[in-house]
Every structure is written in structure tokens, then in C-alpha cells.
């Protein structure tokens, strides 16, 4: 299987896509037999292209996306995407608006609002055994908050979480209008009461949510982050509820 990489945008250009396509299927676009001078031409759209492309956005490499030509060309024609989605920069706002990949996703295929992991490799939920081992360690040796750790958590939050939760944790990020249920407002009364009720319980609860996500919502699993990164996010998120811990 061939793998292509696009590090400067979300999608390959038309020229690059054509080059990868040629590599995948070879130079022959028709078949011939000895029985007849010329067999019917095999339409390119009928071919299942054994080619995956990894898109790595330069400004947010964590959100690398794996695009499978193999899966897509089993049920759609090449012309459904070329030219268009694969020749232009594509982001989640365009997809939510029904453009580019959004022409199908959210309509005839899986809901982009709740299935981030289907495209973003690093947002896949961990296996049960790995999760249980991780949580056992987290309960036995929770990482306490500190100014340094909260500062690190702020950096992670603004890069990974603010798109949905908003830069101030109010649940009003640029993707929020497209999501149902809406992202949690960490400044809201309910969350404040939860944090105030039991700090130890909310710590492990937040850590678990970050690690596994919440099924049926846009909250993905962030288990690809190191335990320290997740603890940093736990302690930073709590600052929205009370102004500091």
C-alpha cells in the first residue's frame, strides 16, 4: 500500500492527487485480451484504489487525518471528489457546513459531530485493558496541580480544546454551533458545584473523560496524550470553575 503525506495543508493538490493515483493503479487504464483486439475500457471510477493518504495540518499536527481511497472508491466515483474536495484546503468548518467531505459525512455516512476518531487516528478510544491499567495508575498516583502544570494545561487547552469549548471555557468555540449536544461550559454553575463538591473525585472523573471521551457526543478520547498532559488539562479546566486551584 502506498502512503502519501501532505504537510502544508489538509489536502493534496489536484496534481499531487493525480500522481498518487497513477502510482496506485499503474499506467494502464484499460484491459486487453487475446480473444478480441480491444476489450472494453475499464472506467477509472470503477477501480478500487489501494491508496491511503495521511493529511498533516501544519498548524495542528496532532489532528492528522487518514484518508482511505480504498474505502471510498468502493462506493463512490472519483469524480465525486475530483476536482473539488481533494484540490482545496478542507477544514472542519467547511465539513460541518456540508462542503467538501461534508457532502457525504453527516448525511449518508457517519456523523462527523460524534465520530471524530473515524478520521483522526489519535482520537481512537483505548482498549479496555490499556484503559484499566492507566486508570489504576492514575488513582494510585494522581498528579497534583501546580502553577507550572496549569500553565502547560492552558497551552494544551488552547491548541486542542478551545475549538469546541472556547478559549475561555464557556462552551462557545467556533465548532460549538454545529454540535449536539453542545460542549460543556466549564464556567457554568453546574460544573462549579461539581468541582466544589469533591476535588479528588472530580480529578479522576475529568481524567477518565479526557482518556475515554463521551460516547454519543463530540468529546473524543485524548488517550494519545501522555498522562502528564491529561493531568495538566484536568487542573487547568478546574480553574474555569473557581478562578484557581
PARO-230259 format. One line per field, with one value per residue: x, y, z of N, C-alpha, C in turn; chain. Coordinates in nm, 4 decimals. Layout:
REM residues N
n_x [X,...]
n_y [Y,...]
n_z [Z,...]
ca_x [X,...]
ca_y [Y,...]
ca_z [Z,...]
c_x [X,...]
c_y [Y,...]
c_z [Z,...]
kolgu [A,...]
***
This chain:
REM residues 245
n_x [0.0840,0.0487,0.1511,0.0809,0.1921,0.0789,0.1893,0.1508,-0.1065,-0.4603,-0.5223,-0.4251,-0.2979,-0.4544,-0.2746,-0.0851,-0.2536,-0.3295,-0.0857,-0.0362,-0.2508,-0.1867,0.0403,-0.0776,-0.2528,-0.1072,0.0126,-0.1660,-0.4860,-0.6803,-0.8013,-0.6895,-0.7470,-0.6567,-0.8529,-1.0074,-0.9485,-0.9600,-1.0493,-1.3306,-1.3001,-1.1878,-1.3467,-1.2068,-1.3337,-1.4484,-1.2577,-1.1114,-0.9117,-0.6077,-0.4892,-0.3835,-0.3872,-0.2198,-0.3091,-0.1548,-0.2039,-0.0253,-0.0398,-0.1589,-0.0556,-0.1241,-0.3797,-0.3746,-0.4985,-0.6314,-0.6916,-0.8718,-0.8497,-0.9081,-1.1357,-1.3237,-1.3448,-1.4814,-1.7458,-1.8099,-1.7719,-1.4675,-1.4964,-1.6729,-1.5301,-1.3122,-1.2534,-1.2265,-1.3060,-1.0611,-0.8791,-0.8695,-0.8035,-0.9261,-1.1289,-1.2731,-1.4874,-1.5814,-1.6614,-1.8609,-2.0418,-2.1408,-1.9858,-1.7225,-1.5824,-1.7994,-2.0225,-2.1029,-2.0436,-2.2107,-2.4462,-2.5007,-2.3238,-2.1217,-2.1795,-2.0172,-2.0155,-1.9951,-1.8151,-1.5304,-1.2983,-1.3084,-1.1761,-0.9568,-0.6718,-0.5464,-0.7437,-0.8738,-1.0499,-0.8961,-0.8048,-0.9781,-0.8180,-0.5823,-0.6895,-0.7856,-0.5480,-0.4215,-0.6004,-0.5818,-0.3213,-0.3493,-0.5263,-0.3780,-0.1519,-0.2130,-0.1482,-0.0570,-0.1857,-0.0125,0.1364,0.3059,0.2198,-0.0465,-0.0090,0.1016,-0.1183,-0.2946,-0.1812,-0.2130,-0.4924,-0.5777,-0.4793,-0.5925,-0.8538,-1.0056,-1.1367,-1.3863,-1.4758,-1.4239,-1.2058,-1.2149,-1.3358,-1.6156,-1.7806,-1.8296,-1.6879,-1.5585,-1.6599,-1.8777,-2.1519,-2.2295,-2.2544,-2.4224,-2.4991,-2.4177,-2.0849,-1.9361,-1.9827,-1.7448,-1.7484,-1.9916,-2.2677,-2.3382,-2.1073,-1.9274,-2.0382,-2.0035,-1.7238,-1.6633,-1.7761,-1.6327,-1.3116,-1.1132,-1.2610,-1.3615,-1.1264,-1.0235,-1.2419,-1.2512,-1.0085,-1.0623,-1.2672,-1.1279,-0.9574,-1.1188,-1.3225,-1.6650,-1.9227,-2.1471,-2.1313,-1.9462,-1.7156,-1.4046,-1.1750,-0.8773,-0.6567,-0.4174,-0.2567,0.0015,0.0006,0.0794,0.0153,-0.2620,-0.3279,-0.2450,-0.4342,-0.6631,-0.6216,-0.6045,-0.8557,-1.0207,-0.9736,-1.1454,-1.3788,-1.3509,-1.1610,-0.9101,-0.6840]
n_y [-0.1196,0.2216,0.5220,0.8592,1.1897,1.4984,1.7879,2.0596,2.1463,2.0633,1.8914,1.7112,1.8609,1.8914,1.8038,1.6597,1.4665,1.3332,1.2247,1.0449,0.8800,0.7677,0.6251,0.4374,0.2833,0.2238,0.2604,0.1656,0.2102,0.0607,-0.2622,-0.5512,-0.8376,-1.1583,-1.2629,-1.0734,-0.7828,-0.5489,-0.4947,-0.3854,-0.0561,-0.0053,0.1817,0.4467,0.5242,0.2942,0.1463,0.0087,0.1832,0.1187,0.2946,0.4997,0.8173,1.0379,1.3223,1.6002,1.8671,2.1685,2.3567,2.2249,1.9528,1.7361,1.6629,1.4854,1.3270,1.0365,0.9478,0.7231,0.5992,0.3459,0.2577,0.4562,0.4493,0.2216,0.2702,0.5215,0.7422,0.8547,1.1069,1.2290,1.3569,1.4749,1.7333,1.9297,1.8633,1.7353,1.9040,2.1411,2.3331,2.1888,2.2096,2.1568,2.3347,2.3791,2.1202,2.0726,2.2538,2.1260,2.1138,1.9999,1.7108,1.7010,1.6767,1.4177,1.3003,1.3029,1.3045,1.0832,0.9047,0.8339,1.0382,1.3387,1.4922,1.3357,1.1329,1.1700,1.0179,0.8458,0.9533,1.0914,0.9666,0.9757,1.0042,0.7780,0.5550,0.3986,0.0506,-0.1786,-0.3108,-0.1564,0.0882,0.0326,-0.0266,0.2203,0.3876,0.2730,0.3367,0.6118,0.6535,0.5553,0.7160,1.0108,1.3128,1.6048,1.9445,2.2358,2.5613,2.5531,2.3196,2.3821,2.5935,2.4621,2.3059,2.5041,2.5814,2.3423,2.3228,2.5491,2.4811,2.2309,2.2036,2.4398,2.4911,2.3742,2.4097,2.6766,2.9595,3.0627,2.8683,2.8568,2.6999,2.7835,2.7615,2.7825,2.5637,2.4887,2.5731,2.3783,2.1429,1.8825,1.7000,2.0209,2.1531,2.1297,2.3909,2.5181,2.7197,2.7331,2.7099,2.4483,2.2935,2.4250,2.3689,2.0950,2.0670,2.1894,2.0115,1.7662,1.7409,1.5409,1.3341,1.4625,1.5145,1.2579,1.1867,1.3762,1.3136,1.0569,1.1090,1.2659,1.0697,0.8671,0.9926,1.0857,0.8892,0.9287,1.1982,1.4959,1.4853,1.3600,1.0794,1.1391,0.9844,0.9507,1.1513,1.2130,1.0849,1.2951,1.5214,1.4971,1.5207,1.7819,1.9180,1.8537,1.9972,2.2568,2.2998,2.3046,2.5562,2.7267,2.7014,2.8098,3.0058,2.9403,2.6892]
n_z [0.0000,-0.0792,0.0725,0.1070,0.1932,0.3167,0.4231,0.4410,0.4177,0.4437,0.2394,-0.0566,-0.3564,-0.6818,-0.8803,-0.7289,-0.6255,-0.8604,-0.9313,-0.7191,-0.7622,-1.0098,-0.9400,-0.7770,-0.9401,-1.1607,-1.5028,-1.6854,-1.8010,-1.9099,-2.0198,-2.1978,-2.4036,-2.5442,-2.6949,-2.8239,-3.0299,-2.8821,-2.5594,-2.3557,-2.2185,-1.8903,-1.6596,-1.4718,-1.2389,-1.1506,-1.0344,-0.7437,-0.5463,-0.4102,-0.1955,0.0605,0.2147,0.4241,0.5920,0.7243,0.9077,0.9087,1.1121,1.3192,1.3932,1.5538,1.4888,1.2715,0.9786,0.8353,0.5139,0.3293,0.0195,-0.0618,0.0859,0.0136,-0.2695,-0.3132,-0.3094,-0.4137,-0.6974,-0.8508,-0.9590,-0.7898,-0.5989,-0.7238,-0.9614,-0.6622,-0.3454,-0.2911,-0.3992,-0.2748,0.0238,0.3177,0.6005,0.9313,0.9677,0.7077,0.6464,0.8405,0.7418,0.5266,0.3022,0.0795,0.2190,0.3813,0.2236,0.2112,0.4628,0.7662,0.6406,0.4516,0.5522,0.8417,1.1371,1.1580,1.3809,1.6064,1.5667,1.5613,1.5806,1.3653,1.1508,1.2560,1.3670,1.6200,1.8036,1.8775,2.0875,2.3709,2.4194,2.6395,2.8360,2.8357,2.9166,3.1748,3.3098,3.2914,3.4373,3.6884,3.7635,3.7652,3.9781,4.1923,4.1943,4.1624,3.9825,4.1338,4.1196,3.9975,3.9529,3.7272,3.5950,3.5404,3.3663,3.1509,3.0912,3.0065,2.7615,2.6161,2.6191,2.4712,2.2223,2.1616,2.2647,2.2678,2.0285,2.0425,2.3128,2.3545,2.4034,2.6581,2.7994,2.7935,2.6440,2.3883,2.1453,1.8028,1.6673,1.8115,1.7451,1.5620,1.6936,1.8744,2.1489,2.3016,2.3620,2.6883,2.9259,3.1144,3.2937,3.3984,3.6343,3.7173,3.6700,3.8378,4.0894,4.0919,4.0930,4.3352,4.5138,4.5486,4.5262,4.4781,4.3584,4.1281,3.9959,3.9120,3.7658,3.5574,3.4412,3.3495,3.1639,2.9774,2.8843,2.7741,2.6379,2.5520,2.4681,2.1938,2.1792,2.0814,2.2218,2.2138,2.2650,2.4397,2.4788,2.3507,2.4347,2.6753,3.0170,3.1898,3.0368,3.0241,3.2958,3.3313,3.1779,3.3255,3.5672,3.4705,3.3503,3.5739,3.6718,3.5457,3.6804,3.9376,3.9439,4.0180,4.1448]
ca_x [0.0000,0.1229,0.1068,0.1283,0.1867,0.0592,0.2227,0.1280,-0.2497,-0.5434,-0.5484,-0.3313,-0.3414,-0.5006,-0.1575,-0.0306,-0.3506,-0.3202,0.0395,-0.0567,-0.3464,-0.1144,0.1258,-0.1593,-0.3166,-0.0188,-0.0100,-0.2688,-0.6220,-0.7710,-0.7603,-0.6954,-0.7411,-0.6146,-0.9721,-1.0577,-0.8452,-0.9646,-1.1537,-1.3901,-1.2187,-1.2287,-1.3586,-1.1257,-1.4213,-1.4889,-1.1453,-1.0888,-0.7733,-0.5390,-0.4035,-0.4207,-0.3110,-0.2248,-0.3058,-0.0996,-0.2107,0.0988,-0.0644,-0.2128,-0.0177,-0.1882,-0.5042,-0.3510,-0.6155,-0.6036,-0.7949,-0.8601,-0.9074,-0.9569,-1.2734,-1.4133,-1.3681,-1.5689,-1.8877,-1.8321,-1.6875,-1.3584,-1.5448,-1.7482,-1.4384,-1.2125,-1.1827,-1.3112,-1.2627,-0.9215,-0.7905,-0.8788,-0.7854,-1.0511,-1.1280,-1.3969,-1.5975,-1.6365,-1.7274,-1.9852,-2.1325,-2.1862,-1.8977,-1.6126,-1.6177,-1.9301,-2.1294,-2.1497,-2.0352,-2.3173,-2.5695,-2.5182,-2.2292,-2.1225,-2.1953,-1.8891,-2.0283,-1.9703,-1.7227,-1.4012,-1.1973,-1.3151,-1.0769,-0.8390,-0.6151,-0.5038,-0.8607,-0.9354,-1.0588,-0.8012,-0.8631,-1.0211,-0.7052,-0.4947,-0.7594,-0.7900,-0.4129,-0.3991,-0.6790,-0.5275,-0.2047,-0.3972,-0.5843,-0.2727,-0.0556,-0.2615,-0.0508,-0.1162,-0.1768,0.0919,0.1334,0.3729,0.1360,-0.1646,0.0362,0.1120,-0.2558,-0.3533,-0.1301,-0.2794,-0.6344,-0.5966,-0.4479,-0.6700,-0.9901,-1.0760,-1.2206,-1.5228,-1.5115,-1.3992,-1.0787,-1.2395,-1.4050,-1.7592,-1.8552,-1.8713,-1.5844,-1.6075,-1.7316,-1.9908,-2.2853,-2.2609,-2.2522,-2.5387,-2.5100,-2.3187,-1.9692,-1.9601,-1.9421,-1.6719,-1.7712,-2.1318,-2.2993,-2.3374,-1.9689,-1.8688,-2.0871,-1.9419,-1.5849,-1.6594,-1.8280,-1.5349,-1.1977,-1.0463,-1.3474,-1.3688,-0.9968,-1.0175,-1.3514,-1.2060,-0.9018,-1.1272,-1.3371,-1.0256,-0.8959,-1.2137,-1.4234,-1.8034,-1.9926,-2.2668,-2.1063,-1.8249,-1.5996,-1.3285,-1.0765,-0.7456,-0.5608,-0.2876,-0.1767,0.0675,-0.0696,0.1099,-0.0631,-0.4023,-0.3388,-0.2327,-0.5651,-0.7550,-0.6015,-0.6351,-1.0008,-1.0832,-0.9599,-1.2616,-1.4899,-1.3353,-1.0607,-0.7757,-0.6675]
ca_y [0.0000,0.3465,0.6258,0.9922,1.2828,1.6397,1.8523,2.2033,2.1774,1.9492,1.8054,1.7141,1.9365,1.8055,1.7431,1.5581,1.3574,1.2573,1.1493,0.9313,0.7927,0.6951,0.5288,0.3318,0.1953,0.1975,0.3425,0.1083,0.2473,-0.0246,-0.4022,-0.6143,-0.9832,-1.2162,-1.3069,-0.9627,-0.6804,-0.4466,-0.5177,-0.2593,0.0239,-0.0075,0.3193,0.4689,0.5362,0.1624,0.0829,0.0280,0.2309,0.0786,0.4085,0.5824,0.9413,1.0986,1.4677,1.6524,2.0135,2.2253,2.4335,2.1375,1.8176,1.6325,1.6229,1.4196,1.2556,0.9304,0.9365,0.5946,0.5830,0.2088,0.2517,0.5483,0.4134,0.1050,0.3084,0.6480,0.7654,0.9513,1.2391,1.2896,1.4382,1.5415,1.8267,1.9805,1.8433,1.6955,2.0039,2.2624,2.3155,2.1482,2.2110,2.1085,2.4289,2.3504,1.9902,2.0926,2.3314,2.0426,2.1266,1.9053,1.5796,1.7149,1.6441,1.2835,1.2756,1.3742,1.2880,0.9443,0.8199,0.8587,1.1765,1.3984,1.5571,1.2438,1.0261,1.2295,0.9126,0.7733,1.0122,1.1354,0.8451,0.9911,1.0216,0.6474,0.5116,0.2906,-0.0781,-0.1900,-0.3468,-0.0397,0.1906,-0.0073,-0.0090,0.3649,0.4429,0.2216,0.4193,0.7469,0.6544,0.5300,0.8260,1.1284,1.4216,1.7262,2.0660,2.3330,2.6694,2.5087,2.2213,2.4525,2.6706,2.3637,2.2707,2.6144,2.5708,2.2282,2.3537,2.6437,2.4156,2.1102,2.2024,2.5674,2.4901,2.3388,2.4653,2.8203,2.9906,3.0921,2.7554,2.8814,2.6111,2.8619,2.7594,2.8036,2.4458,2.4637,2.5829,2.2615,2.0231,1.8497,1.8064,2.1280,2.1347,2.1728,2.5232,2.4958,2.8327,2.7268,2.6824,2.3039,2.2459,2.4836,2.2929,1.9635,2.0805,2.2244,1.9040,1.6622,1.7663,1.4164,1.2612,1.5337,1.4988,1.1304,1.1873,1.4519,1.2358,0.9462,1.1644,1.3012,0.9481,0.7838,1.0686,1.0595,0.8340,0.9995,1.3421,1.5320,1.4745,1.2409,1.0271,1.2025,0.8913,0.9628,1.2438,1.1481,1.1068,1.4294,1.6176,1.4875,1.5811,1.9268,1.9656,1.8413,2.1065,2.3851,2.3099,2.3399,2.6988,2.7967,2.6906,2.8850,3.1111,2.8913,2.5838]
ca_z [0.0000,-0.0850,0.1653,0.0709,0.3038,0.2830,0.5488,0.4395,0.4136,0.4770,0.1258,-0.1670,-0.4726,-0.7904,-0.9447,-0.6385,-0.6196,-0.9850,-0.9265,-0.6291,-0.8283,-1.1124,-0.8721,-0.7177,-1.0371,-1.2723,-1.6208,-1.7706,-1.7636,-1.9849,-2.0232,-2.3303,-2.4006,-2.6726,-2.7673,-2.9047,-3.0494,-2.7791,-2.4594,-2.3088,-2.1266,-1.7500,-1.6114,-1.3522,-1.1230,-1.1068,-0.9687,-0.6003,-0.5429,-0.2873,-0.1625,0.1745,0.2243,0.5567,0.5891,0.8493,0.9056,0.9605,1.2348,1.4238,1.3503,1.6353,1.4246,1.1435,0.9282,0.7397,0.4112,0.2622,-0.1141,-0.0725,0.1357,-0.0564,-0.4091,-0.3209,-0.3187,-0.4837,-0.8137,-0.8335,-0.9985,-0.6804,-0.5198,-0.8089,-0.8739,-0.5550,-0.2081,-0.2814,-0.4583,-0.1958,0.1671,0.3795,0.7460,0.9908,0.9461,0.5764,0.6527,0.9145,0.6572,0.4163,0.1870,0.0721,0.2743,0.4458,0.1307,0.2465,0.6068,0.8345,0.5628,0.4109,0.6246,0.9871,1.1805,1.1946,1.5117,1.7175,1.5291,1.5252,1.5743,1.2390,1.0599,1.3309,1.4259,1.7587,1.8892,1.8945,2.2278,2.4025,2.4530,2.7797,2.9227,2.8462,2.9940,3.3155,3.3633,3.3004,3.5474,3.8144,3.7938,3.7938,4.1133,4.2902,4.1986,4.0886,3.9736,4.1936,4.0408,4.0283,3.8530,3.6049,3.5268,3.4878,3.2501,3.0433,3.0570,2.9295,2.6251,2.5534,2.6034,2.3613,2.0963,2.1363,2.3190,2.2533,1.9089,2.0841,2.4434,2.3601,2.4681,2.7997,2.8606,2.8044,2.5558,2.2716,2.0422,1.6662,1.6216,1.9011,1.6840,1.4802,1.7765,1.9573,2.2495,2.2987,2.4510,2.8265,2.9717,3.2394,3.3836,3.4397,3.7744,3.7438,3.6773,3.9585,4.2042,4.0851,4.1354,4.4777,4.5980,4.5802,4.4377,4.4401,4.2658,4.0004,3.9290,3.8412,3.6702,3.4418,3.3779,3.2786,3.0479,2.8793,2.8317,2.7009,2.5661,2.5912,2.3527,2.1521,2.1786,2.0076,2.3104,2.1748,2.3598,2.4266,2.5397,2.2831,2.5148,2.7886,3.1433,3.2410,2.9598,3.0659,3.4294,3.3133,3.1331,3.4398,3.6624,3.4070,3.3308,3.7010,3.7019,3.4915,3.7754,4.0622,3.9331,4.0531,4.2456]
c_x [0.0873,0.0660,0.1654,0.1136,0.1689,0.0778,0.1894,-0.0180,-0.3270,-0.5604,-0.4385,-0.3859,-0.3867,-0.3848,-0.0991,-0.1233,-0.3437,-0.1950,0.0250,-0.1496,-0.2761,-0.0242,0.0455,-0.2113,-0.2259,-0.0568,-0.1204,-0.4063,-0.7243,-0.7166,-0.7747,-0.6896,-0.6956,-0.7347,-1.0252,-0.9473,-0.8432,-1.0809,-1.2118,-1.2976,-1.2753,-1.2317,-1.2804,-1.2118,-1.4640,-1.3774,-1.1460,-0.9419,-0.7104,-0.4377,-0.4608,-0.3307,-0.3288,-0.2103,-0.2582,-0.1047,-0.0891,0.0779,-0.1174,-0.1823,-0.0810,-0.3124,-0.4800,-0.4714,-0.5741,-0.7194,-0.7719,-0.9297,-0.9697,-1.1031,-1.3675,-1.4430,-1.4453,-1.7137,-1.9141,-1.7370,-1.5788,-1.4068,-1.6276,-1.6609,-1.3399,-1.2794,-1.2776,-1.2492,-1.1148,-0.8256,-0.7916,-0.8502,-0.9191,-1.0357,-1.2635,-1.5131,-1.6634,-1.7138,-1.8600,-2.0890,-2.1804,-2.1035,-1.7900,-1.6575,-1.7557,-2.0470,-2.1872,-2.1520,-2.1317,-2.4492,-2.5915,-2.4217,-2.2304,-2.1298,-2.0612,-1.8947,-1.9898,-1.8646,-1.5875,-1.2952,-1.1983,-1.2130,-0.9464,-0.7836,-0.5859,-0.6209,-0.9375,-0.9369,-0.9604,-0.8748,-0.8909,-0.9043,-0.6123,-0.5583,-0.7601,-0.6534,-0.3824,-0.4728,-0.6299,-0.4070,-0.2477,-0.4550,-0.4759,-0.1779,-0.1051,-0.1573,-0.1137,-0.0974,-0.0633,0.0826,0.1946,0.2841,0.0118,-0.1286,0.0486,-0.0275,-0.3243,-0.3098,-0.1979,-0.4263,-0.6578,-0.5695,-0.5408,-0.8185,-1.0725,-1.1665,-1.3646,-1.5635,-1.4914,-1.2733,-1.0941,-1.3220,-1.5543,-1.8443,-1.8988,-1.7623,-1.6439,-1.6823,-1.8609,-2.1276,-2.3266,-2.2794,-2.3792,-2.5162,-2.3946,-2.2005,-1.9976,-1.9058,-1.8763,-1.6878,-1.9123,-2.1505,-2.2887,-2.1957,-1.9005,-1.9099,-2.0229,-1.7985,-1.5763,-1.6981,-1.7220,-1.4185,-1.1341,-1.1286,-1.3532,-1.2379,-0.9924,-1.1292,-1.3147,-1.0975,-0.9617,-1.1971,-1.2389,-0.9688,-0.9892,-1.3104,-1.5621,-1.8780,-2.1190,-2.2532,-1.9807,-1.7003,-1.5229,-1.2388,-0.9419,-0.6381,-0.4245,-0.1975,-0.1127,-0.0149,-0.0438,0.0288,-0.2089,-0.4231,-0.3280,-0.3650,-0.6677,-0.7433,-0.6292,-0.7852,-1.0700,-1.0722,-1.0765,-1.3763,-1.4749,-1.2340,-0.9241,-0.7775,-0.5208]
c_y [0.1243,0.4450,0.7579,1.0851,1.4252,1.7181,2.0006,2.2418,2.0522,1.8525,1.8159,1.8015,1.8397,1.7331,1.6321,1.4384,1.2704,1.1707,1.0265,0.8287,0.7058,0.5896,0.4090,0.2334,0.1592,0.2808,0.2892,0.1452,0.1657,-0.1662,-0.4559,-0.7663,-1.0321,-1.2564,-1.1985,-0.8603,-0.5785,-0.4738,-0.3844,-0.1873,0.0121,0.1355,0.3355,0.4716,0.4002,0.0914,0.1102,0.0607,0.1985,0.1866,0.4854,0.7050,0.9991,1.2492,1.5179,1.8045,2.0740,2.2988,2.3478,1.9924,1.7060,1.5779,1.5639,1.3331,1.1520,0.9213,0.8084,0.5974,0.4440,0.1991,0.3357,0.5039,0.2832,0.1453,0.4446,0.6582,0.8666,1.0933,1.3061,1.3815,1.5182,1.6068,1.8782,1.9569,1.8126,1.7977,2.1353,2.2317,2.2894,2.1489,2.1693,2.2051,2.4052,2.2183,2.0017,2.1659,2.2520,2.0539,2.0181,1.7682,1.5819,1.6876,1.5061,1.2620,1.3659,1.3616,1.1402,0.8500,0.8591,1.0075,1.2336,1.4610,1.4652,1.1383,1.0789,1.1230,0.8377,0.8256,1.0462,1.0190,0.8573,1.0094,0.8905,0.6097,0.3980,0.1611,-0.0877,-0.2176,-0.2280,0.0691,0.1571,0.0087,0.1382,0.4244,0.3953,0.3049,0.5603,0.7573,0.6391,0.6484,0.9451,1.2392,1.5487,1.8471,2.1555,2.4434,2.6274,2.4135,2.2881,2.5371,2.5795,2.3235,2.3790,2.6082,2.4568,2.2589,2.4452,2.5779,2.3015,2.1210,2.3276,2.5717,2.4563,2.4122,2.6160,2.8514,3.0219,2.9837,2.7684,2.7927,2.6770,2.8703,2.7675,2.6822,2.4219,2.4737,2.4593,2.1348,2.0064,1.7105,1.9053,2.0959,2.1897,2.3124,2.5049,2.6114,2.8302,2.6831,2.5335,2.2510,2.3007,2.4053,2.1551,1.9681,2.1060,2.1078,1.8023,1.6739,1.6373,1.3394,1.3296,1.5214,1.3693,1.1210,1.2614,1.3759,1.1217,0.9963,1.2032,1.1772,0.8691,0.8619,1.0371,1.0123,0.9146,1.1502,1.3687,1.5242,1.3469,1.1921,1.0928,1.1150,0.8947,1.0624,1.1679,1.1704,1.2468,1.5359,1.6160,1.5460,1.7332,1.9866,1.9593,1.9632,2.2430,2.4047,2.3512,2.4892,2.7790,2.8002,2.7825,2.9983,3.0659,2.7847,2.5725]
c_z [0.0000,0.0138,0.1229,0.1885,0.2524,0.4110,0.5531,0.4356,0.4474,0.3600,0.0214,-0.2786,-0.5805,-0.8563,-0.8587,-0.6311,-0.7435,-0.9866,-0.8380,-0.6934,-0.9321,-1.0507,-0.8236,-0.8214,-1.1541,-1.3934,-1.7098,-1.7196,-1.8406,-1.9855,-2.1651,-2.3119,-2.5370,-2.7565,-2.8606,-2.9207,-2.9366,-2.6844,-2.4158,-2.2105,-1.9857,-1.6997,-1.4809,-1.2275,-1.0703,-1.0303,-0.8197,-0.5837,-0.4084,-0.2498,-0.0440,0.1783,0.3636,0.5414,0.7247,0.8435,0.9733,1.0923,1.3486,1.3890,1.4313,1.5657,1.2855,1.1069,0.8256,0.6407,0.3328,0.1265,-0.1270,-0.0302,0.0497,-0.1991,-0.4245,-0.3429,-0.3815,-0.6022,-0.7821,-0.8610,-0.8894,-0.5958,-0.6039,-0.9288,-0.7669,-0.4204,-0.1979,-0.3410,-0.3805,-0.0490,0.2335,0.5310,0.7994,0.9718,0.8116,0.5765,0.7269,0.8298,0.5358,0.2914,0.1918,0.1249,0.3406,0.3546,0.1595,0.3978,0.6815,0.7619,0.5279,0.4802,0.7715,1.0191,1.2238,1.3331,1.6275,1.6883,1.4840,1.5006,1.4419,1.1378,1.1319,1.4128,1.5749,1.8553,1.9086,2.0419,2.2540,2.4308,2.6019,2.8743,2.9441,2.9318,3.1420,3.3813,3.3865,3.4191,3.6833,3.8577,3.8333,3.9353,4.2205,4.3044,4.1157,4.0902,4.0296,4.1032,4.0880,3.9248,3.7206,3.5246,3.4678,3.3659,3.1291,2.9964,2.9758,2.7833,2.5498,2.5243,2.4837,2.2262,2.0598,2.1701,2.2889,2.1306,1.9404,2.2119,2.4532,2.4385,2.6161,2.8680,2.8713,2.7127,2.4263,2.1651,1.9026,1.6110,1.6994,1.8336,1.6048,1.5630,1.8583,2.0162,2.2433,2.3902,2.5899,2.8503,3.1081,3.3378,3.4407,3.5837,3.8081,3.7592,3.8024,4.0828,4.2096,4.1355,4.2853,4.5676,4.6391,4.4824,4.3892,4.3368,4.1303,3.9246,3.8482,3.7385,3.5428,3.3670,3.2958,3.1521,2.9384,2.8106,2.7412,2.6133,2.6198,2.4667,2.3219,2.1527,2.0948,2.0949,2.2771,2.2873,2.3320,2.4875,2.4716,2.3548,2.6304,2.9145,3.2001,3.1675,3.0025,3.2049,3.4210,3.2684,3.2458,3.5310,3.5993,3.3906,3.4602,3.7326,3.6460,3.5931,3.8956,4.0543,3.9766,4.1577,4.2825]
kolgu [A,A,A,A,A,A,A,A,A,A,A,A,A,A,A,A,A,A,A,A,A,A,A,A,A,A,A,A,A,A,A,A,A,A,A,A,A,A,A,A,A,A,A,A,A,A,A,A,A,A,A,A,A,A,A,A,A,A,A,A,A,A,A,A,A,A,A,A,A,A,A,A,A,A,A,A,A,A,A,A,A,A,A,A,A,A,A,A,A,A,A,A,A,A,A,A,A,A,A,A,A,A,A,A,A,A,A,A,A,A,A,A,A,A,A,A,A,A,A,A,A,A,A,A,A,A,A,A,A,A,A,A,A,A,A,A,A,A,A,A,A,A,A,A,A,A,A,A,A,A,A,A,A,A,A,A,A,A,A,A,A,A,A,A,A,A,A,A,A,A,A,A,A,A,A,A,A,A,A,A,A,A,A,A,A,A,A,A,A,A,A,A,A,A,A,A,A,A,A,A,A,A,A,A,A,A,A,A,A,A,A,A,A,A,A,A,A,A,A,A,A,A,A,A,A,A,A,A,A,A,A,A,A,A,A,A,A,A,A,A,A,A,A,A,A]
***
